[in-house]
Amino acid sequence: MLTAFDHVQLAAPPGTEDALRAYYTDVLGMTEIPKPQPLAARGGCWFQAGPVQLHLGIEADFRPVRKAHPGLRVTGIEAYADRLASRGAKVVWDRDLPGHRRFYSEDPAGNLLEFLEPEPEPASVPASVSEAASEPTA
């Protein structure tokens, strides 16, 4: 039985680790975590925020994909979008997912990232209040 994602792996071209570090730590606010020694020689870098891990692996003939992407949950999406934009990242809002606010951005390698936050549920009105409000007055 599946219980959770352990991590999401994205690819990047050789020599982009410094730009990726700057983006994932300074722009997104993630923490770089060490790669295990046997994997460190392959290049790339790993990042974490809470239970979320993103691994960036080096791919010699890298080409960013245009549709596949991780969807990352955030809180305070407006402030988070402002953070990215103020640090030079492109923010593209999309209103097509009901019940969510979301935007897209790209890392320095061109990987597409989706950031989303569920919209709060509308406050429900107790039946007794709504019935009283709908009764005609004399």
C-alpha positions in Angstrom: 0.0 0.0 0.0 1.3 3.5 -0.9 1.4 5.9 2.0 3.2 9.0 0.7 5.6 10.3 -1.9 9.2 10.0 -0.6 10.5 12.7 -3.1 10.0 14.1 -6.6 13.0 13.9 -9.0 13.5 16.6 -11.6 16.3 16.9 -14.1 18.6 19.7 -15.0 21.5 20.3 -17.4 25.1 19.9 -16.3 26.6 22.9 -14.5 23.4 24.4 -13.2 23.7 23.4 -9.6 24.6 26.9 -8.3 21.6 28.4 -10.1 19.4 25.7 -8.7 20.7 26.2 -5.2 20.0 29.9 -5.4 16.4 29.3 -6.7 15.4 26.5 -4.4 16.9 28.0 -1.2 16.8 31.8 -1.7 13.6 32.0 -3.9 11.5 29.1 -2.7 12.9 29.0 0.9 13.8 25.3 0.9 16.8 23.8 2.6 19.5 22.0 0.7 20.1 18.5 2.1 23.2 16.4 1.5 23.1 13.7 -1.1 24.4 10.3 0.1 28.1 9.9 -0.7 27.6 7.3 -3.5 25.2 9.6 -5.3 27.0 12.9 -4.7 29.5 12.2 -7.5 26.7 12.2 -10.0 26.1 16.0 -9.5 22.8 17.6 -8.9 21.3 18.7 -5.5 18.5 17.8 -3.1 16.2 20.2 -1.3 13.6 19.9 1.5 10.8 21.9 3.1 9.0 20.1 5.9 8.2 16.6 4.5 8.5 17.7 0.9 11.7 16.7 -0.9 12.8 17.7 -4.4 15.8 16.0 -6.0 17.5 17.6 -9.0 19.5 15.1 -11.0 21.9 16.0 -13.8 21.0 14.9 -17.3 23.5 15.4 -20.1 20.9 15.9 -22.9 18.4 17.7 -20.7 15.3 19.3 -22.2 12.6 20.7 -19.9 9.2 19.1 -20.3 6.3 21.5 -20.9 3.5 19.8 -19.1 4.7 17.4 -16.4 5.4 19.1 -13.1 5.2 18.7 -9.3 2.3 20.4 -7.6 3.4 22.0 -4.3 1.0 23.0 -1.6 1.6 26.3 0.1 0.0 28.5 2.7 -0.4 32.2 2.2 -0.2 31.8 -1.6 -0.4 35.6 -2.3 2.6 36.3 -0.1 4.4 33.3 -1.5 3.8 34.5 -5.1 5.0 38.0 -4.1 8.2 36.4 -2.6 9.0 34.6 -5.9 8.2 37.6 -8.0 10.3 39.9 -5.8 13.3 37.6 -6.3 13.0 37.6 -10.1 10.9 34.4 -10.6 8.1 34.5 -13.1 4.7 33.9 -11.6 1.8 32.9 -13.8 -1.6 32.7 -12.1 -4.2 30.1 -13.3 -7.8 30.2 -12.1 -8.9 26.9 -13.8 -8.8 24.5 -10.8 -12.0 24.9 -8.8 -11.6 25.2 -5.1 -7.9 26.3 -5.4 -5.7 29.3 -6.0 -2.7 28.4 -8.0 0.2 29.8 -10.0 3.1 28.3 -12.0 6.7 29.2 -12.1 9.9 27.7 -13.6 13.2 26.9 -12.0 16.5 28.0 -13.7 16.6 24.8 -15.7 13.1 25.4 -17.1 11.3 22.8 -14.9 7.6 23.8 -14.5 6.4 24.0 -10.9 2.8 24.4 -9.7 2.0 26.1 -6.4 -1.5 25.8 -5.0 -3.5 26.4 -1.9 -7.1 25.2 -1.3 -9.6 28.1 -1.1 -11.4 28.3 2.3 -14.8 26.7 2.5 -17.6 29.3 2.5 -19.0 29.6 6.0 -22.3 27.7 6.2 -25.3 29.3 7.6 -27.3 27.2 10.1 -30.6 26.0 8.7 -32.6 27.8 11.4 -31.0 31.2 10.4 -31.5 30.7 6.7 -35.1 29.6 7.1 -35.9 32.6 9.3 -34.3 34.9 6.7 -36.4 33.4 3.9 -39.8 33.8 5.7 -41.9 36.6 4.4 -42.5 39.5 6.7 -45.9 41.1 7.1 
